[in-house]
Amino acid sequence: MAPLLEVRDLSTRYATAKGALRPFDQVSFDIAPGETLALVGESGCGKTSLAKTVFRLQEADRGTIRLTGIDITRLRGRRLRPLRRRMQMVFQDPFASLNPRLTVGRLLQEPLLVHRVGTPAEQRVAVLQALDNVGLPATAAERYPHAFSGGQRQRIGLARALMLAPSLLICDEPVSALDVSVQAQILNLLAEAQESRHLGMLFISHDLGVVRHMADRVIVMHLGRIVEIGPAAAIFARPAHPYTRALLDAAPVPDPALEASRQHNLLEGDLPSPMSPPTGCRFHTRCPVAVARCRAEEPLLAPMASGDPSRQVACWLAHTSSNTQEHPT
């Protein structure tokens, strides 16, 4: 099956008063139809910048983005607009992403108007159906975003993203601003929408519990680079990169007895500045198992020494030996 989304050697650059900043560099991955690929890492590792670049809200400096085989990296304006129907985004802040001057009905109708989909009567029916799909009453169409709770606003954001029946959904921390009980409702809606529409999904989150629930595969990013990628179950059970293990060690386990018995190996030191990343492996300044080669040479993302083609890791130790460790689940 051909990939829905292909990203190859993607990089971007910001100009700042202190010089050039690369929020992410040489990133490559695929997403298949119906697959959820999760992107995890600390704040500042480049997750949101990568999502915005893939969605074409900001320009790439190098590399390519292909959607259903079409190179969209440099497309703009009228050439890009037809392809925007195939990918939509759910943002982290449901209030900031909704125009407060428009009613919910008009917010949902707007994508149909921009892309000239349906007659006015058909658009009204589509709006009411979209509200029903996310569990909101028809009367919500006449109200403004400020009249809704955070969870309801995120339902509206999801309904708007699905109005054009996209093939790819990019979710940037879609539940991080919500209460836990509301998070579950939104995640269930996302899962139902994906199953019914066979959506590919790029799911960005710092919550590893959410990622474990949602993802088929996981990308782990550190300081703008991918350090590990593979099936979610394998990464959670046997993390290969020391940074991945540190992330999992820092995540709480919902079993009090197991949590009390766990040994937490917390990272020491500060996250290096992305303006001047360390030489060699970018994680070596905080890595508990770093060797001299880690400080001198940057490891490439490559299959692990075990030979599993579905697992790739950027770590010299994982390339030369079976360095995975069982992790409590």
Summary of the structure (lengths in Angstrom):
residues: 329
radius of gyration: 20.9
end to end distance: 31.7
largest distance: 68.2
contacts: 1034
relative contact order: 0.13
helix: 36%
strand: 19%
